[in-house]
Amino acid sequence: MIIKVGIDARILSNKLTGIGRYTLKICTELLKIKGVSLYLYSPAPLLEQYVCDLNGAIIQTGNIRSSILQQLWGETYLPLWADKDGVDIFWGPAHRLPRMLTKRIAKVVTIHDLVWKYSSASMRPLSYMSERLQMPFAIGSADCVAVVSESTSKAVNDEFCVDSERMVVIPPGVDLIEKVGSFSSLQEIGINSPYFLFVGTIEPRKNLVNLLSAYASIPTHIKKQSQLIIAGGNGWGRIDLKNEINHLNISEYVRLLGYVDELTLTTLYANAQFLAMPSLYEGFGIPLIEAMIHNVPVLTSTNSSMPEVAGDAGVLVDANSIESITKGLIKLITNVELRMILAENAKSNAMQFNWGRSTEQLMAVFKSVVKSKGNDSL
């Protein structure tokens, strides 16, 4: 018996960030499962490099680029396409479900975070309105709500009072990558001295201004021991990092790389002294486990999901306190023994998160909700 899974794949029409990477990895793992057919829908063409990873999926796209028109597509064409293809279940991997899906189709939504509630000032206005309006419907109409962390589970329950039998925690996974470039290979992008790393979209929620201010307040002789490398594409919020770096007089110690390819990113993780991720809020924080899988400790925040994910491989700081971030940075830069202890814990902590296991858990949910719709042959 074949189970047909329809997926809102619009996020794969742009360069990958955290939720996009999650969506792509789950889709590629689902394609390995016998008896599963994937139907991927997007208002715009998927990026070619991701299509290569999705061999075997049935992909249907439009050519709509406008954000507002893409929202309209999601409420009109998307449910029509899913119904025409006869999908058994529809999965929304990024907080939304179409309102007009036929009742025959079982529905699962994945909720990664509640940024609109806990860090709304860090969002684009359109993104805020979209999340604020679409998430309540998605959670209310889904046969099952999958969340990525215990922290997000609590946040969803506090806000929407979801019955425990209708919600399941399924953390994302992490790739165990053996092909990693050497430290010397980073000279090609101008890195030739020890560094710590920030990875993420450049937007207010990532708290880069406080991180830079904290780094600037560190004594010069300590800054010379570890430069700051920032890898990530521009998001929103008009954050002028170059101007901020110049204003703080730390341009000789900070490198802005922008969006980097997967091999470069992996090499950056593997050769870093530690990852710095003092976010104002995270539903999970995938860069944490991406760093830890390479035996790299982390500096992260005491709020939301980050202590849960960092476990015993991190130094926790108050994201709203420059002084707290400064102390954490000094501790990790200067205390080699501490870094070694945290590094020993890092990989075993990250190994708890496995894409195959995550997909198996999600697939079990798919089968359960399809059966609840009356299809007992699965």
Secondary structure as UniProt FT lines:
FT   STRAND          3..8
FT   HELIX           10..13
FT   HELIX           18..30
FT   TURN            31..32
FT   TURN            34..35
FT   STRAND          36..42
FT   HELIX           48..51
FT   HELIX           52..54
FT   TURN            55..56
FT   STRAND          58..61
FT   HELIX           67..75
FT   HELIX           77..84
FT   TURN            85..86
FT   STRAND          89..92
FT   TURN            93..94
FT   TURN            99..100
FT   TURN            103..104
FT   STRAND          106..111
FT   HELIX           115..118
FT   HELIX           120..122
FT   HELIX           125..141
FT   STRAND          144..147
FT   HELIX           150..160
FT   HELIX           164..166
FT   STRAND          167..169
FT   HELIX           183..189
FT   STRAND          195..199
FT   HELIX           204..206
FT   HELIX           208..216
FT   HELIX           220..223
FT   TURN            224..225
FT   STRAND          227..231
FT   HELIX           241..247
FT   TURN            248..249
FT   TURN            251..253
FT   STRAND          254..258
FT   HELIX           262..271
FT   STRAND          275..277
FT   HELIX           286..292
FT   TURN            293..295
FT   STRAND          298..301
FT   TURN            304..305
FT   HELIX           306..310
FT   HELIX           311..313
FT   STRAND          314..317
FT   TURN            319..320
FT   HELIX           322..334
FT   HELIX           336..350
FT   TURN            351..352
FT   HELIX           355..372
FT   TURN            373..374
FT   TURN            376..377
//
